[in-house]
Amino acid sequence: MTGDIVNFNKAKKAAARHSKVKRAASNRVKYGASKPQKERAAELTKKLQDKLDAHKREIDPQDET
């Protein structure tokens, strides 16, 4: 019965590293957005904010009596 000697600390750390890599990959798929998607979202936000700002009413301080 001869076999390879296994250092359990190294095996445990390698398994933990592997699980972190797998979790990171799934999170990238789940939560990540591509650069074009982020740019499109930023453009839409700016467009909507500009439209909102264009409809703001300015209050004249002299009329507040």
Secondary structure, 3 states (H helix, E strand, C coil): CCCCCCCHHHHHHHHHHHHHHHHHHHHHHHHCCCHHHHHHHHHHHHHHHHHHHHCCCCCCHHHCC
